[in-house]
Amino acid sequence: MRSLLHAAYAAAVVAGLAGLASGQDLGIKAAPQTGTICLYNAAIHPIVGDDIANGFIVFSEGVITQIGSGTPGPADAAGGAGYTSFDCGGGHIYPGLIAPWTQLGLTEIQAVQQTWDTIELGGVTPEVCPATAVNPDSTLLPITRSNGVLIAAVAPLGGPLPGQVSIIRLDGWTTDDLTIVRRSGQVLRWPNMRTFTFPGMVTSEDDQRKEAREAVQAIERVFDTVSAYQMSRITDTTSPIDLRWEAMGGVVPVRAFEGHDGDLGNQEAPAEAVFVRASDAEQINAAVTFGKARGLRMVIVGGREADRCAELLKAENVPVIVMGTHNMPSRDDAAYDSAFTLPARLAAAGVMFTIANADDTAHERNTPYTVATAVKHGLDHEHGLRSLTIDAATILGIGKMYGSLEKGKRASIIITTGDPMEVRTQITAAYIDGRKIDLSNKQTELARKYRERLRQIAE
């Protein structure tokens, strides 16, 4: 009986693994751009600058080289002068959309724990780099990019300092192919600062405040350790290397210290951000104050009550990644549409922000509709488009390469039948770094399959 049970268990495991393997994306990845491509007969929406009602865009070796109004010359339109030209049929051209906070490539099926690769052991693991762990053959990547989302920030989950934020393009054979920026910053989960009392609550308010103080002190010790490590490496290059603190070198600015007259390296603002998971006003205020005292470049992730801290956020130039608009009110006395109108309130206060989908990873394709909800509830339409493109790119540190259609920027482009925030809009073509991307996915293949069945029945 025991051997039969073992055999049955082994068969179940093999079947489960086979099921997961069958979910692998079987699409062909795009080859590098060869030659110059010209897209014409389209309304161009550069995001930065005025729209062009009827224009063309030229890109070579993955970089935009020309944007103009009207149509290219006859020789160009016919494929001459080194161009391969494509008539967009009166469609629209936008920069590729950006999902600013995801676990794409790190998880496949939310209900199957074996497909998660989002959390490492230990609460302080700043050396963890999602770019090395993303699955290039995840079936969620083609589904997401088929709706115009071509770039995503990938972040780990877990303890107070779970790891780095990586920026990836959603097409490539390997993790290196996917990676745009391996390390855009570090994730910091700020402890809850608000006390709660409700029936069944066993922890007193005093104990809750004590736990919050201890959690903040633990974060302070980590950053003090990083500063001490930096000074140790500067004064003695033979001191042992610690990969954890090396990974935070771009986040924590090198501090001068008494009695040292040598070169302390670059003391300008850090190149990498600290992405702080904080939603309540008390958390945001405490985190921004902490970052200001230590010279950190902060980004608030969550920001459910960011409008209550808008003056501080604007004064300290701290942007916000709003975690979704399809949320319930955060307080009993909050308006029913408070989550819908939060982006509009942040925009009115002059706070820079972008909006994440904040739903299951399988639904990242719905990111433009999450922003559309904010537009429906008071956010300016152009501000909504910026949230999906240039503002997201700027907050993630890739604004010089992506997020708008400008000469010299990477050719991350979508061709659409209309506004990408409109659910009826179709994405007809897409380019990432000049490479034309296959927009087919499991859903399009199923649609083709059952349309063929209906056609056969009709005959």
GIURHU-V429152 format. One record per backbone hydrogen bond with DSSP energy under -1.0 kcal/mol. NH is the residue of the N-H (numbers start at 1). CO is the residue of the C=O. E is the energy in kcal/mol with one decimal. If there is no record, write none. Layout:
NH;CO;E
NH;CO;E
This chain:
5;1;-2.3
6;2;-2.5
7;3;-2.4
8;4;-2.5
9;5;-2.7
10;6;-2.6
11;7;-2.3
12;8;-2.1
13;9;-2.4
14;10;-2.6
15;11;-2.5
16;12;-2.5
17;13;-2.7
18;14;-2.6
19;15;-2.2
20;16;-2.1
21;17;-2.6
22;18;-2.1
23;20;-1.1
24;21;-1.8
25;137;-3.2
36;82;-1.1
37;59;-2.5
38;84;-2.2
39;57;-2.7
40;86;-2.3
42;55;-1.1
43;91;-2.8
44;52;-2.5
45;93;-2.8
48;46;-1.7
52;44;-2.7
55;42;-3.0
56;68;-2.6
57;39;-2.3
58;66;-3.1
59;37;-2.3
60;63;-2.5
63;60;-1.9
64;409;-3.0
65;58;-2.7
66;58;-1.7
68;56;-2.4
70;54;-3.4
77;73;-2.7
78;74;-1.5
79;76;-1.8
80;75;-3.6
83;80;-2.4
84;36;-2.2
86;38;-2.6
88;40;-3.0
90;41;-2.5
91;88;-1.2
92;416;-2.5
93;43;-2.9
94;414;-2.4
96;412;-2.0
97;148;-2.4
98;388;-2.4
99;151;-2.6
102;153;-1.8
106;103;-2.0
112;109;-1.9
115;112;-2.0
116;113;-2.0
117;106;-2.0
125;161;-3.0
128;125;-1.8
132;129;-1.6
133;130;-1.8
134;130;-1.5
135;105;-1.2
138;135;-1.8
144;140;-2.0
145;141;-2.6
146;142;-1.5
147;144;-1.4
148;145;-2.0
149;144;-1.3
150;97;-1.9
151;97;-1.6
152;168;-2.4
153;99;-2.5
154;166;-3.4
155;102;-2.5
157;118;-2.7
161;123;-2.3
164;128;-2.7
165;185;-2.1
166;154;-2.4
167;181;-2.7
168;152;-2.9
169;178;-3.2
170;150;-2.4
178;174;-1.9
179;175;-1.8
180;167;-2.9
181;167;-1.8
184;165;-3.4
186;273;-2.1
187;163;-3.0
188;275;-2.6
189;160;-2.9
190;277;-1.5
201;198;-2.5
208;204;-2.2
209;205;-2.5
210;206;-2.2
211;207;-2.6
212;208;-2.2
213;209;-2.4
214;210;-2.5
215;211;-2.2
216;212;-2.3
217;213;-2.6
218;214;-1.9
219;215;-1.7
220;216;-2.5
221;217;-2.1
222;218;-1.7
223;219;-2.0
224;220;-2.4
225;221;-2.4
226;222;-2.1
227;223;-2.2
228;224;-2.5
229;225;-2.6
230;226;-2.5
231;227;-2.2
232;228;-2.2
233;229;-2.4
234;230;-1.9
235;231;-2.4
236;232;-2.0
239;236;-2.0
246;242;-2.3
247;243;-1.7
249;246;-1.8
251;248;-1.3
252;248;-2.1
260;257;-1.5
272;250;-2.3
273;184;-1.8
274;297;-2.9
275;186;-3.2
276;299;-2.9
277;188;-2.7
278;276;-1.0
278;301;-1.9
284;280;-2.5
285;281;-2.7
286;282;-2.2
287;283;-2.7
288;284;-2.6
289;285;-2.1
290;286;-2.2
291;287;-2.6
292;288;-2.5
293;289;-2.0
294;290;-1.2
296;291;-2.5
299;274;-2.3
300;319;-2.5
301;276;-3.4
302;321;-2.8
303;278;-2.7
305;279;-2.5
306;303;-1.8
308;305;-1.3
309;306;-1.5
310;307;-1.0
313;309;-2.6
314;310;-2.7
315;311;-2.2
316;312;-2.2
318;313;-2.7
320;352;-1.8
321;300;-3.5
322;354;-2.8
323;302;-1.7
324;322;-1.9
327;325;-1.7
334;331;-1.3
338;335;-1.8
341;337;-2.1
345;341;-2.0
346;342;-2.4
347;343;-2.5
348;344;-2.3
349;345;-1.5
350;347;-1.2
351;346;-2.5
354;320;-2.0
356;322;-3.0
363;360;-2.4
364;361;-1.6
366;363;-2.3
367;364;-2.0
369;366;-1.1
370;366;-1.6
371;367;-1.6
372;368;-1.7
373;369;-1.6
375;371;-2.0
376;372;-2.5
377;373;-1.0
378;375;-1.1
379;374;-2.3
384;380;-2.1
385;381;-2.0
386;382;-2.2
387;383;-2.0
388;384;-1.2
391;386;-2.1
393;389;-2.5
394;390;-2.6
395;391;-2.4
396;392;-2.0
398;393;-2.8
401;398;-1.6
402;398;-2.6
405;46;-1.8
408;64;-2.8
409;406;-2.2
410;401;-2.2
411;62;-2.6
412;410;-2.0
413;431;-2.3
414;94;-2.8
415;429;-2.8
416;92;-2.9
417;426;-1.7
422;419;-1.8
425;422;-1.8
428;415;-2.3
429;415;-1.4
431;413;-2.9
432;435;-2.3
434;411;-2.1
435;432;-2.1
437;430;-2.8
445;441;-2.2
446;442;-2.3
447;443;-2.5
448;444;-2.3
449;445;-2.4
450;446;-2.5
451;447;-1.9
452;448;-1.8
453;449;-1.5
454;450;-2.1
455;451;-2.3
456;452;-2.3
457;453;-2.2
458;454;-2.5
459;455;-1.3
